[in-house]
C-alpha cells in the first residue's frame, strides 16, 4: 500500500520563512508530516504555512526569535496544544556574517552565537522530553561545509556551525536509541543568506559563474536539495542512521576555494 514517507510525523522546523527551512517545511508536509513552523519573519513564515494548508497539508506558524527563550517556550506550548506530540525537530534557522576578520565586531559574534548556536541548543532542550516520549524521534541540525573546511570571511559563522555539528553527534550518545541526531552540511545554496551578487535572481552573472566554477556540479544548490536529505533523515528509512554528518554541497568541499567574498 502506498504510504507517504513522513505520515504520522509531527515536525517542528525553525527558519520556515525562507531558504532551506521553507523548503524543508514544504517537503515535510508534502510527505505527510504535520508541521509547526517558526521564524522571526512572521509575514513570510505565515506564507509558508498558508502554502502548505492551501495544498491540503496540516501546519501552523508560530513567530519566534531564537534569541528569546520565552519565544521558544511558546513554540513548544503551542505545538503541543495543537498536535499533542512531536517526533521531529529540524533546526534550519540561521544567519551569516561575511567580512574580513578584523571587520567583524563583538556584536556580530554575539548575534551569530545567539541565533546559530544558543538558539539551536535551546530548541533541543525544550523539545527533547517530548521527542523521547514519542519513542521514535529524530533531530536534524543544519550546519555547513565550513564545519570541516575553512571558509575565509565566515569566521564566527563557521566556528559556531562546527560547534553545533559536534554537539549534535555527541547528543546521539546520550539519547539514542530514543532519538536519532544527525547533521546536514550544505554547500553554496541560493537562499536568503546568499550574497546579493551570487543570487540566481538579480545577481551578477559573472559572480554566479565564478561560484559555480568552485563546484563539481554545474549549478548552485537550492533549499530543495537540502530538503531531500532532511526528509530522508526524518523518515523511518533512516532508522539506522545516527550521529552522522551529511555533506550536500555539489562537490564544493572537494573542489575547494572560497565560495563567497565580502560585499
ZIUR-V862819 format. One record per helix or strand of 3 or more residues. SS is the DSSP state (H for helix, E for strand). FROM is the first residue (numbers start at 1). TO is the last residue. If there is no record, write none. Layout:
ss	from	to
SS	FROM	TO
SS	FROM	TO
This chain:
ss	from	to
E	10	14
H	19	30
E	34	39
H	42	54
E	59	63
H	69	83
E	88	91
H	101	103
H	106	134
E	137	142
H	145	147
H	155	175
E	179	186
H	196	198
H	205	213
H	223	234
H	236	238
E	244	248
H	252	255
